[in-house]
Amino acid sequence: MGSGIITVMVVSIAFFMIGSDNVNMATAQLCGANLSGLMNECLRYVNNAGPNSPPPSRSCCALIPPIDVPCGCRYVTKDAMNYFDMDKVIYVARSCGKKIPSGYKCGSYTIPAA
């Protein structure tokens, strides 16, 4: 479950996968994400449970620029979206300065206007 949530971070921050841990790690690396960093610094901001999150920390934002959003978006599934809130993922990514165009599709999720 943890690896699936972190890979989801690859989408926006991105932040997104279901499968074996080895496959998740390889895909996340291909998408430019630092999985352990995202888990430690960003996961709390995109969790599906709880109210809207506060603005992300500087340490979280430092991990966002290298993420390849189109790569990560290929792995967003309805199952993965049970564990994270895509609106929060996009909020975190944009708050950290990541340019994500509105209308772009991540799985079944459509990126809203900024």
C-alpha positions as CSV (number, residue, x, y, z in Angstrom):
1,M,0.0,0.0,0.0
2,G,2.8,2.5,0.9
3,S,4.6,2.0,-2.4
4,G,1.4,2.4,-4.3
5,I,0.7,5.8,-2.6
6,I,4.2,7.0,-3.2
7,T,4.2,6.1,-6.8
8,V,1.0,8.1,-7.0
9,M,3.0,11.0,-5.9
10,V,4.9,10.6,-9.1
11,V,1.8,11.6,-11.0
12,S,1.6,15.1,-9.7
13,I,4.3,15.5,-7.7
14,A,3.4,13.0,-8.5
15,F,2.6,10.9,-7.3
16,F,0.8,5.9,-8.3
17,M,1.0,2.2,-8.7
18,I,-0.4,-1.2,-7.8
19,G,2.0,-4.2,-8.1
20,S,5.2,-5.6,-6.7
21,D,7.5,-3.3,-4.8
22,N,10.3,-3.8,-7.4
23,V,8.1,-2.7,-10.2
24,N,6.9,0.3,-8.2
25,M,10.5,1.3,-7.4
26,A,11.7,1.0,-11.0
27,T,8.8,2.9,-12.4
28,A,9.1,5.7,-9.9
29,Q,12.8,6.0,-10.7
30,L,11.9,6.2,-14.4
31,C,9.5,9.0,-13.6
32,G,12.2,11.0,-11.8
33,A,10.8,10.6,-8.3
34,N,12.7,10.1,-5.0
35,L,10.3,7.6,-3.4
36,S,11.7,7.6,0.1
37,G,11.9,11.4,0.1
38,L,8.3,11.7,-1.1
39,M,7.1,9.2,1.5
40,N,8.8,11.0,4.3
41,E,8.2,14.6,3.2
42,C,5.0,14.7,1.0
43,L,2.7,11.8,1.8
44,R,0.9,13.6,4.6
45,Y,-0.2,16.3,2.2
46,V,-2.0,14.0,-0.2
47,N,-3.5,11.3,2.0
48,N,-7.1,10.6,1.2
49,A,-8.1,10.7,4.8
50,G,-8.7,13.9,6.7
51,P,-9.4,17.5,5.8
52,N,-7.6,19.6,3.2
53,S,-3.9,19.7,3.9
54,P,-1.8,22.8,4.7
55,P,0.6,24.1,2.1
56,P,3.5,21.7,1.5
57,S,6.8,22.1,3.3
58,R,9.9,23.3,1.5
59,S,11.4,19.9,2.0
60,C,8.5,18.4,0.1
61,C,8.6,21.0,-2.6
62,A,12.3,20.3,-3.2
63,L,11.4,16.8,-4.4
64,I,8.7,17.9,-6.9
65,P,10.6,19.5,-9.9
66,P,12.3,16.3,-11.2
67,I,9.0,14.3,-11.4
68,D,7.9,13.5,-14.9
69,V,4.1,14.0,-14.7
70,P,3.1,12.3,-18.0
71,C,5.1,9.2,-16.9
72,G,3.5,9.1,-13.5
73,C,0.0,9.7,-14.8
74,R,0.1,6.4,-16.7
75,Y,0.0,4.6,-13.4
76,V,-3.0,6.4,-11.8
77,T,-5.7,3.8,-11.3
78,K,-9.1,3.9,-9.6
79,D,-7.7,1.4,-7.0
80,A,-4.7,3.7,-6.3
81,M,-7.0,6.7,-5.9
82,N,-8.6,5.0,-2.9
83,Y,-5.4,5.9,-1.0
84,F,-4.8,9.4,-2.1
85,D,-6.7,12.5,-3.1
86,M,-5.9,13.7,-6.6
87,D,-7.1,17.2,-5.8
88,K,-4.5,17.3,-3.0
89,V,-1.8,15.9,-5.3
90,I,-2.4,18.6,-7.8
91,Y,-2.6,21.2,-5.1
92,V,0.8,20.2,-3.7
93,A,2.4,20.0,-7.1
94,R,1.2,23.4,-8.2
95,S,2.0,24.9,-4.7
96,C,5.5,23.7,-5.3
97,G,5.7,25.4,-8.7
98,K,5.1,22.4,-10.9
99,K,3.4,23.3,-14.1
100,I,0.5,21.0,-14.8
101,P,-1.9,22.0,-17.6
102,S,-5.6,21.9,-16.9
103,G,-7.5,19.3,-18.8
104,Y,-4.6,16.8,-18.7
105,K,-5.7,13.2,-17.9
106,C,-4.2,11.2,-15.1
107,G,-6.0,7.8,-15.3
108,S,-9.6,8.7,-15.0
109,Y,-8.9,12.0,-13.3
110,T,-8.9,15.2,-15.3
111,I,-6.6,18.0,-14.0
112,P,-8.8,21.0,-13.1
113,A,-8.0,24.7,-14.0
114,A,-5.5,26.3,-11.6
